[in-house]
Amino acid sequence: MRCITLSTFINIDNAENFQCLIFLIVLGISSVLLASGTFYAVIDSGGTTWSQILTFTVKQNIRIDWNYDETNPVPVDTTTNDAIIGYLGFTSNKAFKVVVNPIPLAQNVQVEEIKIGNTSLVTNQVVLIVGKQLYGNLYFKFSQLPQDENSEFSILVEFTFLPF
Amino acid sequence: MYNFFSFFFSISSKVFCFVILLFLLHSGFAQTIFIEWYYDENAAIEITEQTRTVSIGTIYIYSNDKFRVYSTYQIVPKNENENLQIQVTSIKIGKTSVSLNPSAPTRVTNKWLYGTLSIDFLFLSTLSDFSLILSFVFLPPF
């Protein structure tokens, strides 16, 4: 906490502060910055100022925008073993961290990589987003897929957001 | 020799000081102000864009005479590059509103103010962390 002290106050037992007392009376304006607690001063004819610094912090929030076709299963390209699941955007009022955890709900499915736009998110690794925003196509790359190309499977994707 | 001198001076300054104070008190010049305010200054006060009023502890201000008081403030963004548009629309101690106009200070005729210190905000831009330098200026009754 910054302390801007224009005058020191006031212990009559101390010879130096005696000089300070006289100085204050002559000056006509006195100002003290003091922490929580008690404050005591003479009111000068020119006014006596008491100041306090209060610190305010904005609660951090996260906004998620996700556009994808919910009516149909997401098609997986079996030649490249990847899929794009619409457009995903994270926006916060402050820099934040995000961790992704994809949980396949079927056997024989392994996610190798997840990307949002150009940003790669490694499973269970914290990614720092300094620019308060992360957005782009949600991209999944699979390292393992079911043998049966006609099968469908589900993945539970967890995003965890942390303060910076 | 020096020790004797400084000893003598310290004694005489104490006496002199006491005399000055007596003189001031008898002549009625010394109006004093006493402020008691407790809050956790290490804790940042959390707000959101929807915040309208913030309460910051209980404050007790009293004087040995009637006094006038007004308030001024300064917004200091945490990130110095940001231009925050934040206004304080009212500062209250209990139910008493403290004037924000230096030309028209609040008159405190019963010599004290007591209550919860509350500040009303108006956020005119996107909100970021900031500090508020809050000042009370105390004036004699006339």
Boltz contact constraints between the chains, C-beta under 6 A:
constraints:
  - contact:
      token1: [A, 12]
      token2: [B, 17]
      max_distance: 6.0
  - contact:
      token1: [A, 15]
      token2: [B, 10]
      max_distance: 6.0
  - contact:
      token1: [A, 15]
      token2: [B, 13]
      max_distance: 6.0
  - contact:
      token1: [A, 18]
      token2: [B, 13]
      max_distance: 6.0
  - contact:
      token1: [A, 18]
      token2: [B, 17]
      max_distance: 6.0
  - contact:
      token1: [A, 35]
      token2: [B, 41]
      max_distance: 6.0
  - contact:
      token1: [A, 36]
      token2: [B, 38]
      max_distance: 6.0
  - contact:
      token1: [A, 36]
      token2: [B, 39]
      max_distance: 6.0
  - contact:
      token1: [A, 36]
      token2: [B, 41]
      max_distance: 6.0
  - contact:
      token1: [A, 38]
      token2: [B, 36]
      max_distance: 6.0
  - contact:
      token1: [A, 39]
      token2: [B, 35]
      max_distance: 6.0
  - contact:
      token1: [A, 40]
      token2: [B, 34]
      max_distance: 6.0
  - contact:
      token1: [A, 41]
      token2: [B, 33]
      max_distance: 6.0
  - contact:
      token1: [A, 42]
      token2: [B, 30]
      max_distance: 6.0
  - contact:
      token1: [A, 42]
      token2: [B, 32]
      max_distance: 6.0
  - contact:
      token1: [A, 43]
      token2: [B, 31]
      max_distance: 6.0
  - contact:
      token1: [A, 43]
      token2: [B, 33]
      max_distance: 6.0
  - contact:
      token1: [A, 43]
      token2: [B, 138]
      max_distance: 6.0
  - contact:
      token1: [A, 43]
      token2: [B, 140]
      max_distance: 6.0
  - contact:
      token1: [A, 45]
      token2: [B, 140]
      max_distance: 6.0
  - contact:
      token1: [A, 47]
      token2: [B, 137]
      max_distance: 6.0
  - contact:
      token1: [A, 47]
      token2: [B, 139]
      max_distance: 6.0
  - contact:
      token1: [A, 48]
      token2: [B, 138]
      max_distance: 6.0
  - contact:
      token1: [A, 49]
      token2: [B, 135]
      max_distance: 6.0
  - contact:
      token1: [A, 49]
      token2: [B, 137]
      max_distance: 6.0
  - contact:
      token1: [A, 50]
      token2: [B, 136]
      max_distance: 6.0
  - contact:
      token1: [A, 51]
      token2: [B, 133]
      max_distance: 6.0
  - contact:
      token1: [A, 51]
      token2: [B, 135]
      max_distance: 6.0
  - contact:
      token1: [A, 52]
      token2: [B, 134]
      max_distance: 6.0
  - contact:
      token1: [A, 53]
      token2: [B, 131]
      max_distance: 6.0
  - contact:
      token1: [A, 53]
      token2: [B, 133]
      max_distance: 6.0
  - contact:
      token1: [A, 54]
      token2: [B, 132]
      max_distance: 6.0
  - contact:
      token1: [A, 54]
      token2: [B, 134]
      max_distance: 6.0
  - contact:
      token1: [A, 55]
      token2: [B, 44]
      max_distance: 6.0
  - contact:
      token1: [A, 55]
      token2: [B, 131]
      max_distance: 6.0
  - contact:
      token1: [A, 56]
      token2: [B, 45]
      max_distance: 6.0
  - contact:
      token1: [A, 56]
      token2: [B, 47]
      max_distance: 6.0
  - contact:
      token1: [A, 56]
      token2: [B, 130]
      max_distance: 6.0
  - contact:
      token1: [A, 57]
      token2: [B, 44]
      max_distance: 6.0
  - contact:
      token1: [A, 57]
      token2: [B, 46]
      max_distance: 6.0
  - contact:
      token1: [A, 57]
      token2: [B, 129]
      max_distance: 6.0
  - contact:
      token1: [A, 58]
      token2: [B, 47]
      max_distance: 6.0
  - contact:
      token1: [A, 58]
      token2: [B, 127]
      max_distance: 6.0
  - contact:
      token1: [A, 58]
      token2: [B, 129]
      max_distance: 6.0
  - contact:
      token1: [A, 59]
      token2: [B, 46]
      max_distance: 6.0
  - contact:
      token1: [A, 59]
      token2: [B, 48]
      max_distance: 6.0
